Amino acid sequence: MSYGISNPDQALSAPVCPRHPDRISYVTCQRCGRPACAECQVTAAVGTQCVDCVREASKNIPSTRTVFGGKATDGRPLVTYILIGINVVVFGLQMVISGLTDQLMYAGIFTSPFGPAEPWRMLTSAFAHSPTFIGHIAFNMYALYICGRVLEPMLGRSRFLALYLVSALGGSVAVLLISSPLSPVVGASGAVFGLFAALFVLMRSRGIPVVQIGILMAINLAIGFIFPGISWEAHVGGLVVGAASAAVFAYAPKGPKRSAMQWIGTVLLVLLLVALTFWGASTVPLRL
């Protein structure tokens, strides 16, 4: 028994799916009006649509943005967890690999014309901690977790990561400019203080009371001046650069070019830090 079409003219005039011309379909897309076979049909709130129209519509849906222009996340501070993980892994390696801390630490001499040219230490030192004092990494990771849970959803992941790294670099630049060129430092404190400052600036830009965060910053900043062995220079550098980076994100003019302005401002801030690094390195021989 055959169920084919007996009338050739009827076969020629029957609507066929444009994606599958061998399939007759009397179901049409609600958007473009073209026939769509069962494989190409997508059930939507406004009726059946073809896969081409659904794909095109998805391209035109604007991505959700945070209040500061970053791409909205699902709420999980993923970058924060990754940064904490890196710090913890590095700390564990410091405990078992002899001399690793010496390879990661930073001092001004490492950017001096008379010292080894190892400027990457300005960032690697921010992921290492004192292997003899677990409280060092414990406090920094707790502060990173607390600040990251708030800042990362506010800024988006890429902006939060940029803030963290730029703040870490700012702390090292301050160490280069202010501290003794022969005094090594390690720790994420510069980056953490940058997060404190960013939280202050971003919340204030939204009209949220910032008295508590201001007091917290002041107390932690004072600790660096009171107790020996703490690099207050890195704290100050991270604080200043973190505030500047946050200000770029918070006060960039709103509009279609806001994202570009934020990233241009961030790049300019990095270039300023690079220029200060070259200048500071040139002054190291005078301070030796």
C-alpha positions in Angstrom: 0.0 0.0 0.0 1.3 3.4 -1.0 0.7 6.7 0.8 2.4 8.9 -1.9 0.8 11.8 -3.5 -1.0 10.7 -6.6 -1.4 14.2 -8.2 2.0 15.5 -9.5 0.7 19.1 -9.6 -0.3 18.8 -5.9 3.2 17.6 -5.0 4.8 20.6 -6.8 2.6 23.1 -5.0 2.9 21.5 -1.5 4.8 23.6 1.0 8.2 22.2 1.8 10.7 22.9 4.6 13.5 25.3 3.2 16.1 23.4 5.3 14.8 20.0 4.2 13.2 20.4 0.7 12.2 16.7 0.6 9.8 17.1 3.5 6.3 18.6 3.1 5.1 20.7 6.0 1.9 22.7 6.5 3.2 24.1 9.8 4.6 27.6 9.3 7.0 29.8 11.4 5.2 32.5 13.3 8.0 35.0 12.6 9.0 34.5 8.9 6.0 32.5 7.7 8.1 29.8 6.0 7.2 26.1 6.4 9.1 24.2 9.0 9.3 20.4 9.3 9.1 18.6 12.6 12.9 18.7 13.0 13.1 22.5 12.4 10.2 23.5 14.6 10.7 25.2 18.0 7.8 25.7 20.3 7.8 29.2 21.7 5.5 31.4 23.8 4.1 33.1 20.6 3.7 29.8 18.7 5.9 27.6 16.6 9.1 29.1 15.1 11.8 27.8 12.8 15.3 27.2 14.1 16.7 30.0 11.9 14.4 32.6 13.5 15.1 31.4 17.0 18.9 31.5 16.3 18.6 35.0 14.9 16.5 36.2 17.8 19.0 34.9 20.3 21.8 36.9 18.7 19.8 40.1 19.2 19.1 39.6 22.9 21.4 42.0 24.8 23.6 40.3 27.4 22.8 41.2 31.0 25.2 43.7 32.5 26.0 44.6 36.1 25.5 48.1 37.4 29.1 48.9 36.5 29.0 47.5 32.9 30.4 44.1 33.4 28.9 40.9 32.2 26.5 39.6 34.8 27.4 36.3 36.4 25.4 33.5 38.0 26.3 34.9 41.4 29.1 32.5 42.1 32.5 34.4 42.8 34.3 32.0 40.5 37.4 34.2 40.0 37.6 34.7 43.7 37.7 30.9 44.3 40.3 30.5 41.6 42.6 33.2 43.1 42.2 31.7 46.6 43.0 28.3 45.1 46.2 29.6 43.4 47.4 31.2 46.6 46.7 28.1 48.7 48.5 25.8 46.1 51.5 28.1 46.0 51.6 28.2 49.8 51.6 24.4 49.8 54.4 24.3 47.3 56.4 26.8 49.4 56.1 24.4 52.3 57.6 21.5 50.4 59.9 23.0 47.9 63.0 24.6 49.4 63.9 28.0 48.0 60.6 28.5 46.2 59.8 31.6 48.3 63.1 33.2 47.3 62.1 32.7 43.7 58.8 34.4 44.1 59.5 37.3 46.5 60.0 40.8 45.3 62.4 43.6 46.3 63.3 46.8 44.4 66.7 45.4 43.6 65.0 43.0 41.1 64.1 45.9 38.9 67.3 47.8 39.4 69.9 48.2 36.6 72.4 46.6 39.0 70.2 43.7 39.9 68.7 40.7 38.0 66.0 41.8 35.6 63.1 39.9 37.0 60.1 42.3 37.0 57.6 39.4 37.0 58.3 39.1 40.7 56.1 42.2 41.2 53.2 39.9 40.5 54.5 36.5 41.7 55.1 37.9 45.1 51.4 38.6 45.4 50.6 34.9 45.2 53.2 33.8 47.8 53.1 34.1 51.6 55.4 33.6 54.5 55.7 29.8 54.9 56.5 30.2 58.6 53.3 32.1 59.6 50.0 30.5 58.5 48.1 33.5 59.8 49.5 35.5 56.9 47.8 33.6 54.2 44.8 32.9 56.4 43.9 36.6 56.9 44.6 37.5 53.3 42.4 34.7 51.9 39.6 35.4 54.3 39.7 39.1 53.3 39.8 38.1 49.6 36.8 35.8 50.1 34.7 38.4 51.9 35.5 41.2 49.4 35.3 38.9 46.3 31.8 37.7 47.2 30.6 41.3 46.9 32.9 42.8 44.3 32.9 40.1 41.6 29.1 40.1 41.1 29.2 43.9 41.1 31.9 44.3 38.5 31.8 41.0 36.5 34.6 38.5 36.4 37.0 40.2 34.0 36.8 43.6 35.7 37.2 42.0 39.1 40.3 40.1 37.9 41.8 43.2 36.4 41.2 45.1 39.7 42.9 42.4 41.7 46.0 42.2 39.4 46.4 46.0 39.0 46.1 46.4 42.8 48.8 43.8 43.3 51.0 45.5 40.8 50.3 48.8 42.6 51.5 47.4 45.9 54.8 46.2 44.3 55.3 49.6 42.7 54.9 51.3 46.1 57.4 48.9 47.6 59.9 49.8 44.8 59.4 53.5 45.3 59.3 53.7 49.1 60.8 50.6 50.7 64.5 49.6 50.9 65.6 48.0 47.6 67.0 45.1 49.6 63.9 44.4 51.7 61.9 41.5 50.1 58.2 41.2 50.4 55.6 38.5 49.8 51.9 38.3 50.2 48.5 39.3 48.7 48.1 42.2 51.0 48.5 44.9 48.3 45.8 43.3 46.2 43.5 42.8 49.2 43.9 46.5 50.2 43.0 47.3 46.6 39.8 45.3 47.1 39.0 47.2 50.3 39.5 50.5 48.5 37.4 49.4 45.5 34.6 48.3 47.8 34.7 51.7 49.4 34.6 53.6 46.1 32.0 51.5 44.4 29.6 51.5 47.3 30.0 55.2 47.8 29.3 55.8 44.1 26.0 53.9 44.6 25.1 56.0 47.7 25.6 53.1 50.1 27.0 54.0 53.6 30.7 53.3 53.7 31.6 54.2 57.3 32.2 50.6 58.4 34.4 49.7 55.4 36.3 53.0 56.0 36.9 52.1 59.6 38.0 48.6 58.6 40.5 50.0 56.1 41.9 52.5 58.7 42.4 49.8 61.3 44.2 47.4 59.0 46.3 50.1 57.5 47.4 51.3 61.0 48.4 47.7 61.9 51.0 47.8 59.1 52.6 50.9 60.7 52.4 49.6 64.3 53.8 46.0 64.0 57.2 45.3 62.5 57.7 43.0 59.6 54.6 44.2 57.7 55.0 45.9 54.4 52.8 49.0 54.9 54.2 50.3 51.6 52.4 47.5 49.7 49.2 48.2 51.6 49.3 51.9 50.7 50.2 51.2 47.1 47.4 48.6 46.7 44.9 50.9 48.5 45.7 53.9 46.2 45.7 51.9 42.9 42.6 49.9 43.9 40.7 53.1 44.5 41.9 54.5 41.2 40.9 51.3 39.3 37.5 51.3 41.0 36.9 54.9 40.2 37.5 54.1 36.5 34.9 51.5 36.6 32.4 53.5 38.7 32.6 56.9 37.0 33.2 56.1 33.3 30.5 57.9 31.3 27.4 55.7 30.8 26.4 54.8 27.3 27.5 52.5 24.5 31.1 53.4 24.9 31.2 52.9 28.6 33.0 49.5 28.5 35.6 50.8 26.1 36.2 53.8 28.3 36.6 51.6 31.4 39.2 49.4 29.7 41.1 52.3 28.2 41.2 53.8 31.7 42.5 50.6 33.1 45.2 50.3 30.4 46.3 53.9 31.1 46.5 53.1 34.8 48.8 50.1 34.0 50.9 52.2 31.7 51.3 54.7 34.6 52.5 51.9 36.9 54.9 50.7 34.3 56.3 54.3 33.9 56.7 54.6 37.7 58.5 51.2 37.7 61.1 52.4 35.2 61.5 55.6 37.1 61.7 53.8 40.5 64.2 51.3 39.1 66.5 54.2 38.0 66.6 55.6 41.5 67.5 52.3 43.2 71.3 52.8 42.9 70.9 56.1 44.8 69.3 54.2 47.7 71.6 51.2 47.9 
